[in-house]
Amino acid sequence: MLHISLVPPTNPIMKMLSKGFWRSFHHERPQHDISRGGVYWNGAINWLNNNGDSLYFNINQERLGTMPMVPVPEGKQWYDRQIMYYGESRDHLHIVEIYSPTTQFNVYEMQRDYSGWVVKYTVDLASVGAIIPEILQIPENWYCSYNIVSLVRGKRDEESYLVLHVAGKFICYNLVQKTFKAIFDGSKQSDGGGVAETPLRYYWFNTYQYMESFSSV
């Protein structure tokens, strides 16, 4: 069962802007696992479901709808899917998924009417591997040694880029020009006693885009 509650905001400014209501919605959709995602886009909260269609909830219309997932490639199963990234940037919703160890993948964008995902960018990180060979390694229990921590759409398409994390390094990869640069190297950090620390791994669901605000958050 899906249960959604709309509650009055606690922020005084937002209270003045809101209708100030408490509403609850119950929806019997046991086949939808919405434990992942929860990205705001297109006036709705959009959840992910690996097995079959996903759900979205349009806030203004107070309406639930279905969002299709990227079709599973021939010869693959839905449970082979690894979501490498899912998020919004500049009012565009994106997803990246892979089914086996690879440095090649597509960046998909959801259509505004939820009719389906279309390929927006194609990526091949083999060129990055020539400089950072760790990106080509295949770790145990995971498809790849790199993670996509963010996707940023620029004002111009040629300014759009991925932020990758591999072996403690953060890489900025331009999605149009296919160029890249290191923006931070934490691979040589120590514990203060001269002993190198094992770099942490960061994922798309561990990161949040910076947003300027007049209030303290």
BALO-438490 format. One record per residue (C-alpha): residue in three letters; x, y, z; residue number from 0. Coordinates in steps of 0.2 Angstrom, whole numbers, plus 2048, in hexadecimal, padded with zeros to 3 digits. Layout:
! BALO-438490
ALA;X;Y;Z;NUM .
...
END
This chain:
! BALO-438490
MET;800;800;800;0 .
LEU;806;811;7FC;1 .
HIS;802;81F;809;2 .
ILE;805;831;805;3 .
SER;802;83F;812;4 .
LEU;802;851;80D;5 .
VAL;805;85C;81D;6 .
PRO;806;86E;820;7 .
PRO;818;875;81F;8 .
THR;820;87A;82F;9 .
ASN;82A;888;828;10 .
PRO;820;899;82B;11 .
ILE;823;89F;81A;12 .
MET;81E;88F;811;13 .
LYS;80E;88F;81C;14 .
MET;809;8A0;815;15 .
LEU;80B;899;803;16 .
SER;803;888;807;17 .
LYS;7F0;883;808;18 .
GLY;7F4;87C;819;19 .
PHE;7EB;86B;817;20 .
TRP;7EE;859;81D;21 .
ARG;7E9;84C;810;22 .
SER;7ED;83A;80F;23 .
PHE;7ED;82F;800;24 .
HIS;7EC;81C;800;25 .
HIS;7F0;812;7F0;26 .
GLU;7F0;7FF;7EE;27 .
ARG;7FE;7FC;7E3;28 .
PRO;808;7ED;7EB;29 .
GLN;811;7EA;7DB;30 .
HIS;81A;7FA;7DC;31 .
ASP;82A;7FB;7E7;32 .
ILE;82D;80E;7EA;33 .
SER;83B;80C;7F7;34 .
ARG;847;815;7EB;35 .
GLY;847;826;7E3;36 .
GLY;83B;833;7E8;37 .
VAL;842;840;7DC;38 .
TYR;838;850;7DA;39 .
TRP;835;854;7C8;40 .
ASN;827;85A;7BC;41 .
GLY;81C;860;7CB;42 .
ALA;81D;84E;7D2;43 .
ILE;826;842;7DD;44 .
ASN;82D;834;7D3;45 .
TRP;832;823;7DA;46 .
LEU;83C;815;7D3;47 .
ASN;837;803;7D1;48 .
ASN;843;7F6;7C9;49 .
ASN;836;7EA;7C5;50 .
GLY;829;7F2;7B9;51 .
ASP;822;803;7B9;52 .
SER;826;810;7C6;53 .
LEU;81A;81D;7CF;54 .
TYR;819;82F;7CF;55 .
PHE;80E;83B;7DA;56 .
ASN;808;84B;7D2;57 .
ILE;808;857;7E1;58 .
ASN;7FC;865;7D9;59 .
GLN;7F0;859;7D2;60 .
GLU;7F1;84D;7E1;61 .
ARG;7F2;83E;7D4;62 .
LEU;7FC;82E;7D3;63 .
GLY;803;829;7C2;64 .
THR;80F;81C;7BB;65 .
MET;820;81F;7B4;66 .
PRO;827;812;7A8;67 .
MET;839;80B;7AB;68 .
VAL;846;80A;79E;69 .
PRO;842;7F9;794;70 .
VAL;84D;7EB;79A;71 .
PRO;859;7E6;78B;72 .
GLU;856;7D6;782;73 .
GLY;85F;7C7;78B;74 .
LYS;85F;7D1;79C;75 .
GLN;854;7D0;7AB;76 .
TRP;84D;7DE;7B6;77 .
TYR;857;7D8;7C5;78 .
ASP;867;7DA;7BC;79 .
ARG;864;7ED;7BB;80 .
GLN;86F;7F8;7C5;81 .
ILE;869;80A;7C7;82 .
MET;879;815;7C5;83 .
TYR;870;825;7C6;84 .
TYR;85E;82C;7C8;85 .
GLY;85B;83F;7CB;86 .
GLU;856;850;7C4;87 .
SER;85F;85E;7BD;88 .
ARG;859;86E;7B5;89 .
ASP;847;867;7B5;90 .
HIS;84D;857;7AC;91 .
LEU;84B;846;7B3;92 .
HIS;859;839;7AF;93 .
ILE;85E;827;7B2;94 .
VAL;86D;81D;7AF;95 .
GLU;86D;80A;7B0;96 .
ILE;878;7FC;7AC;97 .
TYR;876;7E9;7AB;98 .
SER;888;7E3;7AB;99 .
PRO;89A;7EA;7AE;100 .
THR;89D;7F7;7A2;101 .
THR;8A3;809;79F;102 .
GLN;896;80C;792;103 .
PHE;884;812;796;104 .
ASN;876;81D;791;105 .
VAL;86F;82C;79A;106 .
TYR;85C;82C;798;107 .
GLU;850;83A;79A;108 .
MET;83E;838;79F;109 .
GLN;831;840;793;110 .
ARG;827;84E;79B;111 .
ASP;817;844;798;112 .
TYR;81E;834;7A0;113 .
SER;81D;82B;78F;114 .
GLY;82E;824;791;115 .
TRP;841;826;793;116 .
VAL;84B;82C;784;117 .
VAL;85E;82B;782;118 .
LYS;865;83D;786;119 .
TYR;878;838;787;120 .
THR;883;82A;783;121 .
VAL;893;827;78E;122 .
ASP;8A3;81D;78C;123 .
LEU;8AF;81F;79B;124 .
ALA;8BD;815;792;125 .
SER;8C6;826;78F;126 .
VAL;8C5;829;7A2;127 .
GLY;8CD;818;7A5;128 .
ALA;8DC;81D;79B;129 .
ILE;8E0;82A;7A9;130 .
ILE;8D8;822;7B8;131 .
PRO;8D9;80F;7B5;132 .
GLU;8CF;80B;7C5;133 .
ILE;8BF;80F;7BB;134 .
LEU;8C2;800;7B0;135 .
GLN;8C3;7F4;7BF;136 .
ILE;8B5;7E9;7C4;137 .
PRO;8B3;7E7;7D7;138 .
GLU;8AB;7D8;7DF;139 .
ASN;898;7D9;7E2;140 .
TRP;896;7E8;7D7;141 .
TYR;895;7EC;7C4;142 .
CYS;8A2;7FA;7C4;143 .
SER;8AF;803;7CE;144 .
TYR;8A8;814;7CA;145 .
ASN;898;81D;7D0;146 .
ILE;88D;82B;7C9;147 .
VAL;88A;837;7D7;148 .
SER;882;845;7CD;149 .
LEU;87C;84A;7BC;150 .
VAL;87C;85D;7B9;151 .
ARG;873;865;7AA;152 .
GLY;87B;875;7A5;153 .
LYS;873;885;79E;154 .
ARG;879;87F;78D;155 .
ASP;87A;86C;789;156 .
GLU;88C;86C;786;157 .
GLU;88E;871;799;158 .
SER;886;862;79F;159 .
TYR;890;855;7A9;160 .
LEU;891;846;7B4;161 .
VAL;89A;846;7C5;162 .
LEU;8A2;835;7C7;163 .
HIS;8AA;82D;7D7;164 .
VAL;8B8;820;7D4;165 .
ALA;8C6;81B;7E0;166 .
GLY;8C4;82A;7EB;167 .
LYS;8C4;836;7DC;168 .
PHE;8B6;841;7D6;169 .
ILE;8B6;844;7C3;170 .
CYS;8AC;850;7B9;171 .
TYR;8A7;848;7A8;172 .
ASN;8A0;853;79B;173 .
LEU;891;84A;793;174 .
VAL;892;853;782;175 .
GLN;8A5;857;77F;176 .
LYS;8AA;846;787;177 .
THR;8B8;84E;791;178 .
PHE;8BC;84C;7A3;179 .
LYS;8C6;853;7B2;180 .
ALA;8C9;84F;7C4;181 .
ILE;8C0;85B;7D0;182 .
PHE;8C6;853;7E0;183 .
ASP;8D2;845;7E5;184 .
GLY;8CF;83D;7F6;185 .
SER;8D8;82D;7F2;186 .
LYS;8E8;832;7FB;187 .
GLN;8DF;838;80B;188 .
SER;8E6;831;81C;189 .
ASP;8E0;82E;82D;190 .
GLY;8EC;83B;834;191 .
GLY;8F9;82E;839;192 .
GLY;8FF;82B;827;193 .
VAL;8F4;81C;823;194 .
ALA;8EA;81E;813;195 .
GLU;8D7;81C;816;196 .
THR;8CD;812;80B;197 .
PRO;8C3;81E;800;198 .
LEU;8B0;81E;803;199 .
ARG;8A4;81A;7F5;200 .
TYR;897;827;7F1;201 .
TYR;887;824;7E7;202 .
TRP;879;82E;7DF;203 .
PHE;86E;82C;7EE;204 .
ASN;87B;833;7FA;205 .
THR;87D;843;7F1;206 .
TYR;872;853;7F0;207 .
GLN;874;862;7E4;208 .
TYR;879;872;7EC;209 .
MET;86A;87F;7EC;210 .
GLU;86C;891;7F1;211 .
SER;860;897;7FE;212 .
PHE;85D;8A6;808;213 .
SER;859;89C;818;214 .
SER;864;891;823;215 .
VAL;862;87F;81F;216 .
END
